[in-house]
Amino acid sequence: MKEAGASEVDRRSAAQWLEAAWPLILGTAAATAAWLFDWSFSPVRYDGQLAATISISSILTGFLGTAQAIMLTVTSGRMTWLQANRDVWGQVLSFFRVALLANLGLCIWSLVLSSTEITQWPKPLQPFLFPLWVGAVVFAVLSFYKALTLLFLLLRR
């Protein structure tokens, strides 16, 4: 039995947990695969990969902020109902918050990697740099996809 004052997180079903966590689960799986298969940055493509990632994740971060602002200003019946139901509205906003933070984190991680030489990192950490980047890319892209899908669903007539 739930205690009085239990948070909304405590009331989530397994399906709700899975829906919230699948981008993180797949990002973790991608990072694990990259580590197990010993993937690393290609020296020839290193700068280009990171520069493109910084640009794309910055654009996605800006888009997510704009999309959230659009959601807050739309006055359709669906949005009014959604905003009146605190638990559901909180879940919707959390999808956007996670996607925004995932893309911002990817942008910062890519910026850190592009500002340093891989060989200058401590030797024990070097094998983890690319897998962490791969996991961050997958997590950020899937979080964005989830938020974008939700936005289109909410804005549909």
N, C-alpha and C positions, 0 to 999 in steps of 0.2 A: 504494500500500500504506500502511496506517495505521501510524503510529509507535507504539512501545510507550508505554502510558500515555495514549493519546488519550482525550479526555473523551467522555462520552456524547453531547454535542452534535455532535461530529464524526462520529458514527456514524448520525445521523438520515438517513433517506431523504427524497427530495423530497416524497413524500406526507405524511410526518411533519412536515416543515417547513410545508407548506401547512396541515395540520390545526392546527398550533400558531398559525399566523400569520393565518388568515382573518379573525378579528375585527379585527385591526390593519389588514389590507389594506382591508377594507370601511369601517372608520373613517376611514382616510386618503382613500379615494375620496369619502366623504361630505363630509369637510372640504374637499377639492379642489373638489367640485361647489358647495358653499356659497360658496367663494371666487370661482370662475369666474362664478357667477350673481349675485354681489354681494349675497348674503343678509346681512341684519343683524337685530339685535334690534328687535323692535317696542317702541317706548317705552311703549305702553299695557300690554303683556304682560310687559315686562322683569322686574319684581320677582316676579310670580307664577310665571313660568317658572323662574327661578333658585331661588325658595323651594321649589317642587315638586321640582326636581331635587335639591336638597340633601336633602330629606326622603327621597325615593325611593332615592337612592344610599346614604344612611346606612343605611336599612333593608336594602338588598341587601348592603351590607358586613357588617352584623351577621348576616344569614342565611348568608352564605358562611362566616363564622367558625364558626357553629354547625354547618353542614353538614360542614365539615372535622373538627370535633370528633366528630361522629357517625361519620364514616368511620373515624376512628382507634380508636373503641371497638367497632365492629361486629365480631363474631367468626365470621361465616359462612365457609364453605369458600372462596367466591369472594374474600372480603377477605383471608383467610389466604394464599391463593395469590398475590394481588396484592402484598401486603406482602413476600412472600418473593422476588419478582422486582424487584430494585432499579431497573432501568431503567424498567420499566413503572410502578412505584409513583412514581418520581421524576417521570415525565411526568404522571401523575394529579395529584400534588401541585402541579406547576407550573401546570396549568390553573386550579386553585383559587387559587393565589398571584397569577397574572396577573389573574383576575377580581376578587379582593379589592383588589388595588392599583389596578386600573382604576377601580373604583367609588369607592375612597377618593380617588384623584386627581380624579375628576369632582366629588366632593363639595367638595374643597378649591378647585378651579378655580371652581366655581359660587359658593362662599363669597367668594372674592376678587373675582369680578365683581359680586356683589351688594353688596359693601362699598365699591365705588368707582363713580364716574360714568364712563361710557364716554368722555365728552368730556374727562375729565381725563387719559386715557392719552395718551402721545405720538402725535401725528397719524399718523405712518407705521405704527404698530401697530394703530390702530383697525379697519382693514378685516379684520384677521386674528382679532380676538377672537371673533366669532360663529362663523366657520368652525372655529376650534380647539375651541370649545365643542361644536359639532355633531359633530365627529370624536370628541371625548371621550365624548359621549353614545352614539354608535353603537358605539364600541369597548367601553365599559363594559357596555352592554346585551347585546351579542353574546357577550362574555366570560362574563357571568353565565349566559346561555342555554347556552353550551357546558358550563360547570361543572355547571349544574343537570341537563342531559341526562345527563351522565356519572354524576352522583350517583344519579339514578333507575335508570340502567342497572345500576349496581353494587349497588343495594339490592333490585333485582328478584329474586324467587326463582327 
